[in-house]
Amino acid sequence: MILKSKWWTIAALSSVMLLSTGCAKLKSRDELNKGVQAFRNNKYADAVTHFKEAVNLDPTSQNARSYLAVSYMVQWVPGAESKDNSKNYDMAKRTFNEILEKEPTNSTALAYMASMAFQRAAAGTEEEKHAALEEARKWNERRIEVDPKDAEPYYYLGVIDWSQAYPAIKTARVEAKAKPDDPGPLKDPKLRGELKAKYGAMVDHGVEQLTKCLSIDKENEDAMSYLNLLYREKANLEDNSDAAKADVAKAEDWSNKSLDMRKIKASRPAKKTENT
């Protein structure tokens, strides 16, 4: 009888625990729905409150955690200096990392982490900008590991390469008093050699990444525009004028392709929505 009573007690406790867990999940779902409603109404602080409670009630809910991270992120303003703004950035990053700890291949979380790092590079000291771009590079490389057929991370890697190479090359042109219609190469062979050693491979890598992007997304006019820009930087680093002219010819070709694609897209009928 004592043994039977023990098993009865254990069974009863298990039932209570299951019932309690079930109730918590139902409450979590209710908080999630309230958070989604607040989010849709642009009440992001209220949305955070509901999503936090949803996660507290059901820590296994990746959906609630994703909404929570995005609610923090949309309140973050890149470049703005305030404690609340920094908190929103830190909490968004922390929450996305929590998602990735449980699900390392979560493509949405990886994309948001890459986007936040890239946006962060728009402000701060040169060292901070460089660190943010390198972080964005890391996240986009992880995105490619997860989904090699996604065009976007290749595009951003190309943009990052241009963003890191362009300032130094532009400064060198200004200091050399190069005219806007002079495609290069840079006249000072020593300076040109130093810049090529530091940025030549980066420019080539950017061209390679944007080309991969266009092999997947053939109508990406922004990728075409950045190929134009990268080939112009490449021209500055060439060892002779013939190679530089060839680069500029490619740049102009991509510039024209980008303009043509914008015109093609603008001429297409607008896509109908469900409400039209």
N, C-alpha and C positions, 0 to 999 in steps of 0.2 A: 504493500500500500504506500509506503513512504517513497519507493522508487517511482511508482506510477504517479504519485502526487508531484514529484519533482519534474517529471516529463510534462505533466499538465501545466505546471507553472511556466516552464520554458516555452511551451507552445503558446501559452497565453501572452507572454511577454513578446514573443516573436510577432504575434498578430498585432499587438499594440504598436510595435516598432514599424511594421509594414504600413499600418494605418496612418501612423504619424508621418512617415516618409511620403506616403501618397498625398496626404493633406498639404505637406510642405511644397510638393511639386505643383499641386493645384494652385496654391497661393502664389507660387513663383510665376506660374503662367499668367495669373491675373495681373501681377505687377508688371510682367513683360508687356501685356496688352496695353496697360495704362501708360507705360513708358513709350510704346510705339505711337500711341495717340498724341502724347505730349511732344514727341519728336516731330511728328507730322505738322503740328501746330507751331513749330519753331520755338517751343518752350524747352530748351535744351537742359537748363538747370533742373527743371522738374523731371525731365526724362532721366537724367543721371540718378536722381533719388529713387525712382521706380526701378531702374535697371540694377542699381546696387542692391536693393532689397531682393530683387529676383535672383541675383547671384548668391546672396546670403542664404536664401531659402533653398536654393538648388545649385550648389557649387559645380555640378556636372553640366549645367546648361551653357554650352559654348555659344548658343544663339544670344542669350542674355548678355554674356560677357562681350560679345562682338558689338552689340548695340551700345553697351556701356562705353567701350573704347571709342567708338565713332562719335558718341555724344560729347565726350571730352574733346575729341579732335576738332569737331566743327566749331567749338568755342575758342580754339587757339588761333591767334592772329600772328602769323610769322613776322618777326621783327619788332613786335610791340613789347615794351619792357614794363612788366608789372608782375606782382606776386601771383595774382590770379591767373594771368596768362601763362606764366611758367608752370603753375600747378596743372593747368589743363593739358599742357604739352607732356609733362612728366607722367601724369596719370594715364593719358592715352597710350604713351609708349609702354608704360608698365603693364597696362591691361592687354595690349596686343602681345607683349612678350609672354604673359601668362597663357594666352591662347596658343602661342607657338610652342610653349613648353609641353603642352598636352598634345598638340597637333602640329609638328614641325613643318608639314607640307601644306598648311592652310594658306592657299594662294591669296585670299582676300587680305589677311593680316599682313602677309609679306608685302603686298602691293601698297598698303597704307603706311607701313613702316618705311618703305622706299620713298613714297611721296612726301612724308613728313620730313625726312632727312634732306631731300632735295629742296624743299621749300625753306628749310632752316638755313640753307646755304645762301639765301638772298640777303642776309643781314649778318652783321658782326665783323670782327677783325678778319684779316686775310687768313690767319691761322684757323679761326673758327669756321670760315667758309670752306677752307680746304678739308678740314676734318669732317664737316657735314657732307661734302661731296663724296669723300671716300666712304662714309657710312652708307650713303645712297648707292654707291657703286656695289658695295657688299650685298645690300639687300636685293638689288636687281640681279646680281649674279646668282643669288639663291633662288630667285624667281625662275631663272632660266633652268636651273637644276631641276626644279619641280615641274616646269612646263616649257620645254624647249620650243614649242610651237606658238608661244605667246609673243607677238611682235613688240609689245610695249616695252619690256625691259631692254631689248636690244636698242630701241630708240633712245631710251634714257641713258644708256651707257655711251652712246654716241654724243649725246648732248653734254654729258659730264666731261668727256674727253675734250670737247671744244671749250667748255667753260673753264677748264684748268689750263689749257694751252693758250687761249686767245689773249688774256690780259698781258702776259709777258711779251708775246710777239707784237701786240699792238704798241706797248711801251717802247719796244726796240725800234719800231717804225717811226714813232713820233720823235724819238731822240735822234734818229738818223735823218729826220726831216724828209722822209719819203713822201712823195706826192700820192694822192688817192688813186690816180690813174696808172701808177707804177706798180705792176703786179709782183715785183720781186725778181730775183731773190734779194735778201738783205745784202747791202754792199760790203759791210764789215765782215770779212771771212772768219775772224776769231769769234765775234759775237754770234754769227750765224751758226758756227760749229757748236758753240755752247748750247744754243737754243735747240739745235737739232738733236744733240745728245740727250737733252732733257725732255723734249716734247715730240721729237720726230716719230718715235714708236707710238706715242699716245695718239697723235693725229692719224696715223695709219690704222690704229686700233679703232678709232672712232669711225673712220670710213668703212671698215670691215663690219662693225656692228650695225651701222645704218643700212648698209647693203643687205645684211641678214634681215633686218626689219622689213625692208621693201620686198624681199623674196617671199615674205609671209603676208604682208599688207601692202599690196602693190599700188594702192591709191593714197598712201600716207604722204600728203604734200609737205607736212612739217619735216619729215625725214629727208625729203628732197631738198628743202631749204637749208638744212644743216649740212648736207653733203656739199652744197654750194659753199657754205662758210668754211668747212674743213679743207676743201681743195684750195681755197684762197690762202689759208694759213700754211698749207703744204707748199704752195708756191714760194712763200717767203723763205722757206728752209732749203730749197733746192740749191744744188751746186752750180747750176748754169741756167741761163735765161731761156733756153729751148725747153727744158723740163718745166720751168715755171710757167711758160706760155701754154704748155700742154695741160698743166693743172688748171689754169684759169679758163681754158676752153671747156674743160670738164665742169668747172664751177658754173659757168654761164649756161651750159647745157642743163644742169640740174636746176638752176634758177628758172629757166624757161619751162622745164617740165613741171615745176612746182606751181608756177603761175597758170599754166594750162590746166592742171588738175583742179585748181581752185575754181577756174571758170567752168569746167565740166561739172563739178559738184554744185555750183551755184545755179547752173541751168537745169538741173534735175528737178522734177516735181517734188514738192514737199511731201514727206511721208505722212499718211493719215494716221491720226491717233484714234483710240477707241471712242473718244467723245465726239469725233467729227464724222 
